[in-house]
């Protein structure tokens, strides 16, 4: 984790307190804050800071090795423009990192805890995944290979994380023309919805254009219902962080064949060998055709 994020923690706390005060006064019917849920999110954030810090001992040497074998040098070739290029490229690779962690079940098991709250507020932004600091670096590997030194890559990842903090709120409605280019609270509320039409939509970090280009965009229309398709009834950080791995283990243990076992690990969440459960794509197809 970049120092940019660590230095921002006091601001995060201050903004959470401001939103908490707003939530207690508003009459808009939002869920606001719940004490146990908020403390669970904060606990997950602390665990993520520790894991992310330790993961840097692996990711920095990994990026440094790739940088040594770079096949072009974008920074040298473009000068100050390199930062703008990095802004766009880092966000592009973030999109694929995020999308893969929704569409491959083992990766979803690493990411799912960020979606486990049935509340949506700024504390939810701190409910960070425990293991994605370990599964993530491979998705940014092209950046050092084209000439971005590790410190620039880490800085870009940090500003992306900082940008995404303010997206986790119901206090901000639509933002007019900005909705067409940027990820906004409205777009990210959709991403956290368990409404069938919202599942696996809006994976963007900063620019919503990636979802529009690659077919994963949805506007906020019907009221968002937050959480998982099957919510977990716990505030225990360890259970929040690892419950999906336990579910995968159970599915693999009772799978009738090697192909089915692999499917329960690498197919999208909801896949089943006998069709007894459905993926987001299958649920959305049923919704379009009025089935189920």
N, C-alpha and C positions, 0 to 999 in steps of 0.2 A: 504494500500500500504506500503510495506516495505521501510525503509530508504534507502536501496540499490537503489531503483528506483529514489527516490527523489535526492540522491546524484549524480545520473547519468544524470540528466537533462542538466547540462552545456555541457556534452559530446554529448548528443543528438543534441543540438543546433549547436555545432561546426561541427558535422558530416553532418548535414543538409546543412550548409553553404558550406562545401566542395563539397557535391554532387551537390548543385546548381551551383557552379562554373564549375564542370565537365559537367553538363547537358547543359550549355550554349556553351561549346566548342565542344561537341561531334557531329559527323555527322551520327550517327547510326539511326536516324529517330525516336528517343524516344519522348514522349510528354513532359518529364521534369516537370517543375514547372509552376503553374499558380497562381498568387498572391491571388485571392479570395479563390481559392480552398485550398491553403496552410494555410491561416489564419483561414478558417473554420476548418481544421484539428487541428490546434493549439488550437482553442477555445474548440473543443470537448475534447482534451487532458486535458485542465485545468478543465473542468466540471467533467471529469472522476476522476481526482485527488481529487476533493472535495467530490464527491459521494463515492469513494473508501475509503477515510479517515473516512467518517461518517459510512460506512458499517462495518468498523472494530469493532465498538461498538456492533454490532450484531454477526459478525462472530467469533471474539475472544472468547466471552463467550460461543458460540455454540461449538467451537472446544475444549474449556477447559472442558465443561460438558462431551463431548464425551470421552475426555482423562481420566477423572476421572473414567469412566466406561469401560476403555480399557480391552479387554479380553486376550491380549498378550502384551508383551513389547519388540518390535523389537529392540529398541535402547539398552536396557539393555542386550539383548541376543547377539547382533552382534557387539557392540562397535563401533569403527571407520568405520566399513563397513556399518553402518546404513545410512551414507550420500550417499553412492553409491546406496543402496537399495532405498532410498528416491528419488534420481534422476530418477530412472527408474519408480517407482510407481507413483510419482507425474505426470510425463509425460504421463503415461498411463491414469490416471484419467483426465488429461487435454484433451487428445484426445476425450474421451467420452463427456466431457463438451462441447467441441467445436463442435463435430458432432451433439449432441442433439440440439445445438443452430442454426444449419442449417436445421434440419429435423422436428422440432416442431414449428409451425408458431408463437405461442406466444413467444417462446424463440428466434426465428429468429427476431421478432420485437425488442427484446432487443439488438441484435447483429448486425443488418443489417447496422447500420450507419458506421461500420468499412469498409464495402464494397461499400459505396456509392460514393466514388471518382472515376472519370474516369481517374485519373492520378495515377501513381504508383511510389512513391519515399519515402524517409525516413520520410517525414512529414505525410504520410499516416499511418505509424506505430503509430503515436500519436493520430490518429482519433479513439480513444477508445470508446467503448460502454458506455452509460450512466448507464444502469440498470444491466449489468451482474455482478457487484460487489454484487448485491443482489440475483441474481439467481444462482450464481456460487458455494457458499460454500457447498451446499449439495453434489456436485460431488466429493469433497475432504473429505467428512465425514469419509470414511474408514481409512484414515491415522491416525487421533488421536485414533480411535478405536483399531488400532493394535500397539499403543505405541509411536507414534511420537507426541511430545508436540507441542502446537500451534505455538511457535516461530520457530520451525523447518519447519512446514508446510508453514508458511508465507514466510520464507526465500526461500524455494524451489519454491514457486509461483513467487517470485521476480526474481530469476535467470532465470526462464522460460521466463518471460516477457522481461528481458534484452536480452536474446538470440534472441528473435524473432524480436527485433528492426532492426537488420542489414539485415533481410530477405527481407525487403521492399525496394528493389532497383533493377534497371535495369543495374547498373554499373558493376555488377558481373555476369559473364556467368556461365557455368558449372564448377563444382569442382571435376571432375574425380571420383575416387573411393569413396570419401566422400558422393556422391549423393546416394549411396546404403544404407547408414546407417543414415545419418543426414538429417534433414530438411534444405534446402538450398534456396537461393534466387530463383533459377529456379523452385524448387518445389512449393514455396509459390507464385510465380507469377501465376502459374496454379490455385492455390486456389482463387486468386482474379479475375480470368477471368470469363467473362460472355459467352464465347464460350460454346456451348451446351456440348461438350465433356469434358469440364473442370468443369462444375457445381458440387458443393458438393464433390470436390476431395481435397486430401492432407490437412487433418485437423490436422496434427501433430504439436506439439510444438517444441521439440528438435529432437526426433528420428522419422524418416519417416517410420520405421518398422511397426508402428501400422497401417498405411494406407495399407501397403502391406499385413499385416496379415488379416485385416478385410475388404478388397475389395474396398477401397476408394482411391486407388493410381492412378495417371495419370502422365506421363512424359510430359514435355514441348516440344511440337512438332510444331503445327501451332502457328503463332504469337498470343500472348494473347491480347484480347480486354478487357479492365478493366471496372468495374462498375457493375451495376445491370441489370438484364434482361429488366427491364423498369427503365431507369435512372430518378432520381429526379432532377428537374431544380431549385435548390436553394442552397444558401450558408448560410442560416439561421440555426444556430446550433440547435435551438429548433425543427424546421421542420425536419432537418436531423435526430435528435435523436428520434423523435416520429411519423414520417409520417406513419410507418407501422401499428402502433396501430390505427391510424385514418382509414387506409384501412381495417383493421380487423373489426372495428366498422361498417363500411359501409356494408361489406359482411355479417356480422352477422345480421344486421338490415333487410336485404332483403332476408335472407335465408328462405326457405319455411317450414322448420321443425326443431325440436330440434336437431335431428341428424346432419342436415346440419350446424346448428349454431355451434355445437361442433366441426364439421369437420373443419370449417374455423378458429377455434382457435387451434386445436391440431393435425391436419393432416399436412403434409409437405407444405411449401410455394408452391403456384401454384395449389393446390388441389381445385376443384370446384365440387359442387353437381351434375352439369349437364354436366361435361366434357368440358366446354367452355374454360377453362384454364388447363394447364398441369404442373405437378411436374417435377423436374429435371430428375427423373428416367424415366418418361414417354417420355420426350423430347429426352433423350438419346436412349431409345428403338426405337423411331421413326427414329432417325438418323441412327442407326445400320441397320434398315430394309428399309431405303430409303423412309420413309413416311413423310408427312408434308412439 
